[in-house]
Amino acid sequence: MNHRDWHKAYLRLHPKAALKKLEQCFVYHTGRDELYEVDERAEAFLLRCDGTSRGEQLTSDGAFVAYCLEEGLLEAREQPDPTVVSPDRGVSPSLRYLELHLSHRCNLTCRHCYLGASRENELPLADALSVTEQFSENGGLRLLISGGEPLLYRDLRAYIPSLPLWGHRIKQSY
């Protein structure tokens, strides 16, 4: 759909955008690791962008909508396409980055490693999921998965699919 037709479109928060209550309200673009500070009026508008209302029902501020569409914070749909829009609860100071050590297992012997020799210690999956959820609830933005060698984590295939649920930045390298 053409951005000029935003008023006829059903507006919804983009899947790579999340409302985050840090010290104030932000929209966080998980794909680009960018924060956009928004005021109370913009926050109220974005909370209503759940894919069930046309742009003309939500606002008359075409410049702001065009900016959000260009930045990939909103998407315009021809048909209703509901999504849940809810900000994390605000905490101050916010916790923005977390390095989560899933395992101390490693198949390398890097001279610069501060963890020492490989060990069988691993974070249970339930604990990894709980820590990740708590991180998100406290305004978390970027989760760094580390440890020994994260690819050796026994529950990695069960853990990774849960990450998009919490609005963190996910960067994949191949």
DOKOL-958366 format. One record per residue (C-alpha): residue number from 1; x, y, z; residue in one letter. Coordinates in steps of 0.02 Angstrom, whole numbers. Last residue first. Layout:
N
k,px,py,pz,r
NUM,X,Y,Z,A
...
# end
This chain:
174
k,px,py,pz,r
174,1289,-827,433,Y
173,1257,-695,564,S
172,1089,-666,645,Q
171,1046,-513,745,K
170,897,-518,858,I
169,853,-357,947,R
168,730,-388,1084,H
167,541,-373,1072,G
166,492,-511,1195,W
165,405,-639,1087,L
164,543,-635,956,P
163,658,-729,1078,L
162,552,-885,1107,S
161,612,-974,949,P
160,794,-966,1012,I
159,768,-1062,1175,Y
158,706,-1231,1112,A
157,841,-1251,981,R
156,971,-1186,1105,L
155,927,-1316,1237,D
154,1092,-1411,1238,R
153,1200,-1254,1229,Y
152,1343,-1298,1110,L
151,1299,-1154,992,L
150,1324,-1035,1139,P
149,1512,-1074,1146,E
148,1569,-1033,1323,G
147,1444,-909,1379,G
146,1359,-791,1260,S
145,1189,-734,1203,I
144,1182,-545,1196,L
143,1007,-478,1227,L
142,977,-304,1164,R
141,830,-199,1220,L
140,779,-237,1398,G
139,645,-124,1472,G
138,626,-214,1638,N
137,491,-331,1577,E
136,607,-386,1436,S
135,747,-431,1556,F
134,622,-524,1665,Q
133,566,-626,1513,E
132,746,-667,1466,T
131,789,-717,1645,V
130,636,-831,1650,S
129,674,-911,1481,L
128,855,-946,1531,A
127,795,-1013,1700,D
126,671,-1132,1618,A
125,805,-1188,1495,L
124,925,-1235,1634,P
123,1086,-1132,1628,L
122,1231,-1245,1586,E
121,1385,-1301,1680,N
120,1481,-1439,1587,E
119,1645,-1346,1599,R
118,1769,-1282,1468,S
117,1930,-1216,1541,A
116,1945,-1033,1587,G
115,1806,-907,1571,L
114,1917,-757,1530,Y
113,1956,-814,1354,C
112,2099,-717,1270,H
111,2205,-871,1234,R
110,2060,-957,1145,C
109,2046,-1143,1177,T
108,1892,-1192,1077,L
107,1759,-1328,1095,N
106,1665,-1237,1232,C
105,1544,-1279,1370,R
104,1518,-1141,1498,H
103,1336,-1125,1448,S
102,1194,-1001,1431,L
101,1292,-846,1479,H
100,1170,-703,1455,L
99,1244,-533,1411,E
98,1109,-406,1449,L
97,1082,-235,1375,Y
96,952,-100,1409,R
95,912,-112,1594,L
94,819,47,1634,S
93,859,162,1778,P
92,718,183,1806,S
91,586,58,1762,V
90,434,79,1652,G
89,320,-67,1618,R
88,342,-137,1444,D
87,231,-56,1316,P
86,79,-143,1244,S
85,24,-166,1065,V
84,-59,-332,1025,V
83,-87,-363,841,T
82,-241,-359,732,P
81,-235,-367,541,D
80,-378,-265,470,P
79,-367,-257,281,Q
78,-265,-145,166,E
77,-120,-139,289,R
76,-5,6,329,A
75,148,-34,434,E
74,221,66,575,L
73,395,87,649,L
72,482,53,483,G
71,566,223,477,E
70,469,274,321,E
69,303,220,399,L
68,339,313,560,C
67,388,470,463,Y
66,231,461,356,A
65,125,440,513,V
64,207,593,593,F
63,182,698,437,A
62,1,642,418,G
61,-49,705,590,D
60,-239,686,575,S
59,-243,539,692,T
58,-320,370,735,L
57,-483,360,637,Q
56,-400,427,478,E
55,-265,294,496,G
54,-392,154,488,R
53,-422,50,642,S
52,-396,-135,687,T
51,-209,-153,652,G
50,-154,-118,831,D
49,-101,62,809,C
48,-197,122,963,R
47,-42,112,1074,L
46,51,212,941,L
45,-71,357,958,F
44,-59,362,1148,A
43,132,355,1136,E
42,134,497,1009,A
41,30,606,1126,R
40,135,560,1277,E
39,299,604,1191,D
38,405,485,1090,V
37,592,448,1094,E
36,648,340,948,Y
35,776,207,992,L
34,876,116,859,E
33,945,-61,865,D
32,920,-77,676,R
31,814,-234,670,G
30,741,-212,844,T
29,670,-40,809,H
28,631,26,983,Y
27,491,151,1008,V
26,526,251,1162,F
25,433,307,1318,C
24,527,387,1462,Q
23,661,322,1583,E
22,633,160,1490,L
21,457,118,1438,K
20,478,23,1275,K
19,354,13,1132,L
18,416,-117,1010,A
17,455,-110,825,A
16,515,-255,717,K
15,337,-322,695,P
14,282,-148,636,H
13,151,-65,745,L
12,-14,-65,655,R
11,-109,52,542,L
10,-260,-4,442,Y
9,-250,96,283,A
8,-367,232,219,K
7,-272,375,306,H
6,-106,299,255,W
5,-144,320,69,D
4,12,425,38,R
3,116,280,105,H
2,61,174,-44,N
1,0,0,0,M
# end
